[in-house]
Structure formats: C-alpha cells, structure tokens
Amino acid sequence: MPSSDETEIMPSYSHRQQAGATSARSLLLTVFGEYVLPQDDPVWTSTLLRVLGGLGVEEKSARQALNRMAGGGWIESERSGRRVRWRLTGHGRTLLTEGAERIYAFGRERESWDGRWLVLLASVPETKRDLRHQLRTRLTWAGLGSPAPGLWVSPHVSREAEAKQVVEGLGLEPVVFSFCGPFAGIGSERAMVEQAWHLGDLAAAYDGFLREFAGMRPDRGEQMLAAQIRLVDHWRRFPQLDPQLPLELLPPQWIGVRAANVFKDLHQSWHGPAQDHWASLLSEA
C-alpha cells in the first residue's frame, strides 16, 4: 500500500503528463536511490547541487528539494564547519530499498495466467469523495483496473489479500464484495481490459521512453551519469502505470516488453561508468 510520499513520487500517467518536466525532488530521490543508498555514505550539498545542475535543475530548486526530503524524513543533515552533508535516514533507506527492488525487477517476467479474474464491487457514496479517492488510489497502486464505476478487476487473483487490506484499512468491508472466476460469454474481455487500463495511453508512455533513451549513447563521465539518472528516474514510474497484465490480454508485440529490455540493457551498460564518475565526484568533494 502506498504512503503519501510514495504516491507523490509515483504519479499516475495523466498526472505525469500535466506535471511537465521532471521535478527536482524526483531527480534527487533517484540520485539517492541509485548512488547514495548502495554505499550508505553521506554526500556533500555541493556534490548534489553539481549533479542536479548537470540535469538542468537550478540551485534554488535543488535546495528546496533537499529541504522537502529532509522534512519528509527521508534524509538528515550533518554539519562540518560551514559545510553540510546528507545521509539517508532508516525510513529513507527502507523506502528506497523497496523501491529499487520494485524498479529493477519490473517488466522482466510475467506469471502464467489461469484465466481467472479477481472482481471487486465497491459501493462508496458520492458524498464520500475523499474515501472514494483513497480507494481508487490504493487499488490502482495494487494493479487493479476499473472498467465501470464501482467495479474493480485484476487477472492476478493473488492480489485479493492486498485488496482486502486496502478495504479493511479504509473501513469499507460492509460495502465491498469480491469474486473470483473466469470471464463468461457476455461482452469482450479485450474491451473490458481497455476500459479498465487504457492501454493506448500506457503504450504511448512506453513509446516516449523508447524515443528518449533507445538510441542514446552518452559519453563517459558527466554525460553518462546524467543519462543514467534520467533513465532510472523515468523508468521508476512504470510500476505505478503498468499493471503487468498477462501477455494473453495484451496486444501482439507489446511495446512494454521491448521497453523493459531496453531499460535493462542500458542500465547494465551505463552502471559501471556512471558509478565511477559518482565516486570521482565524492573524491573531489
């Protein structure tokens, strides 16, 4: 179940479109997850400002992002004379570790499907809009889709336990009912999938990722470090956007499979040189 921090850094597709350019805080989270977390060593403010500056983030925005992360309990500062360096808190390490596991494993393998669906009927009054919004946010995070008002579905019946946790956490047990079973003979399964998850929008998001990164060949050093940060920052949104449907329910030659392979190949190729440049920045600082 996502916390308020997690839902903020893993926005929905439509929200991400409206947001425009990647935020300084999102890039900073990626830097901490990709470079600070593995070694768990503190990093000077000047190093973070230099890296974010190479990504087009102004110093004022970078400092605001640091303060927001500190305010959210992700990082804490320690002073040495007039200089300040930052380290992850226990809370920050836990969230970034969980996020890393989700990001790097995402899209590589898909479970075999037995043709059964998890179906939830949720009757939440329109007057309780905040409760309806929380239910939608948390069920979407769990990978369920809504093909019609009050109806939620998933081909992953194993997610019933997570859905139950969401329902109980919101106190909605009296108005939510679940079923499991195969699709019957009325209507189109593919049409239901499209209404529940809008695969055209998702395919467009994957296409944007491929257009930006598939042909990218950065030079070693600062360019490769920046490219690696942008690659991971962009990719880490997809676990929230993509419910990982069985291949039987997806269009042929699903673009998400190619995008996952591109991410894996580029991340492996750029990882060593990018880490080397990060280490050189720490040494200079």
Secondary structure, DSSP 4 states (H G I P E B T S, - for coil): ---HHHHHHS--HHHHHHH-SPPHHHHHHHHIIIIIHHHT--EEHHHHHHHHHHTT--HHHHHHHHHHHHHTTSEEEEEETTEEEEEE-HHHHHHHHHHHHHHHHTTT------SEEEEEEE---TT-HHHHHHHHHHHHHTT-EEEETTEEEES-GGGHHHHHHHHHHTT-GGGEEEEEEE--SSS-HHHHHHHHH-HHHHHHHHHHHHHHHTT--PPTTHHHHHHHHHHHHHHTTHHHH-----GGGS-TT-HHHHHHHHHHHHHHHHHHHHHHHHHHHHHH-
